């Protein structure tokens, strides 16, 4: 009897993870917009050259795929029954929905997920916005006027060409690269931040509570750069011809710099550095409460 009950339970479990194949095509203007939402599983978006959106993948058995809109704006949404809850309560971990989407490369993109992984490549519409609760976000070869990426606990790996970039996370790791040349704003609570931009930054506003910060980039003429960290270390790597008025301050950490004179507190911890690099075109302020700060000029 016990073996029979176990067999029935196994059968029910296997039925709960069945998935239906997805293969849909919708028209979308080359400069239209597409919005995608999924609870868990995967959302993969690749750039295409046709004026259409192709949607493929696997749909979790109890989920429903809703596609609405027109050739200007298309919405793709994975919906689970209310008995499972929006966060998928009551469904097995393998009951995921996988969406693989090819959209016009010039379309604006908005992706929102809960615990699904997000993978985006090659999109160059006016705006790209990616949001996740606990799933990781990977975005490569983006070229957009405005990029916004946010996650609560998932890691973010972003490679983009953009003049206006916003990145936020609570505890996920941040790895940013590409040509981030304009206004860049980064917020993190406990995740580390690694930035390596091939373009000169014009404006950077970065706030971290306990994560370490590693920055490698050029500084544009007249740039405004502000970095604040509560307990993480800050590592800076800039070209030797950087032109800026530089101020670095730490309340209980130390400062290492090849230029200027580091002033250390006579009684107790803490250090500060005020110096001018080149003609002093940009204004840079680095502040960490208990972490160390290191400057490297190449």
Residue, then its C-alpha position, 0 to 999 in steps of 0.5 A: x500500500x505504501x509503495x502504491x501511494x509513493x507511485x501515485x505521488x511520483x506520478x502526480x509530481x511528474x505531471x506537475x512539471x509537464x511543459x507545453x512548447x511555445x512558438x508564436x510570431x507577432x508583428x512589431x515595428x522596427x522602433x516599437x516596444x516590447x514588454x515581457x514578464x515571467x515569474x520563474x524560469x528564463x527570459x532570453x531576448x536576442x536582437x533580430x532584423x525583421x519587423x516581428x517578434x518570435x516567441x519560443x520556449x516551454x510553458x509550465x503546465x499550469x501557466x498561461x501565455x498572454x500576448x496583447x498589443x499591436x505593432x507599436x507596443x507588444x506585451x508578453x506575459x506569463x500568468x499562473x493560476x491564483x491558487x499558485x500565487x503570483x510567486x508560484x507558491x505550491x508549484x515544484x521548483x522545476x515548473x518553470x517557463x522558458x521564453x526565448x524571444x527574438x525582437x527587432x534590434x531597434x525596439x525598446x525593451x522592458x523585462x520584469x521577472x521574479x526569480x527567472x534568469x534574464x539574458x539579453x543581447x544586441x538590443x539597441x532601442x531607445x530604452x532598455x529596462x530590466x528588473x528582477x527580484x532574485x534571478x540573475x541579469x545578464x545583458x551584452x552588446x546593448x546600445x541604448x540611449x537609456x538603460x535601467x537595470x535593477x535586482x534585489x538579490x540577483x547578480x547583474x552583468x551589464x555590457x552596454x553603450x549608453x549615455x544614461x545608465x541606472x543600476x540598483x541592487x540590494x545584495x547582488x554583485x554588479x559587473x558593468x562594462x562597455x562604453x558608459x559615457x554619460x550619466x551613470x548612477x549606481x546603488x548597492x547595499x551589500x553587493x560588490x561593484x566592478x566597473x570597467x568602462x572603455x569610454x570617459x565618464x562625464x557623471x558618476x554617482x555611486x553609493x554602496x553600504x558594505x560592498x567593495x568598489x572597483x572602478x577602471x575608466x577615463x574621466x571626461x573634461x569637466x566630469x562630476x564623480x562622487x563615490x560613497x561607501x560605508x564599509x567597503x574598500x574603494x579601488x580606483x584605476x585611471x589614466x595618467x593624464x586624468x585632469x581633476x580636483x581630487x578629494x579622498x577621505x576615510x574615517x577609519x581606513x587608509x589611503x594609498x595614492x601615487x600623487x598628492x600627500x596623504x594626511x593621516x590623523x595624529x590620534x586615531x585612524x582616518x586619512x584624507x587626500x586633497x590634490x590636483x591632477x593635471x589642470x583640474x578639469x573634473x571634480x572627484x570626491x571619494x568617501x569611505x567610512x571604514x574601508x580603504x581607498x587605493x588610487x592607481x594612475x596608468 
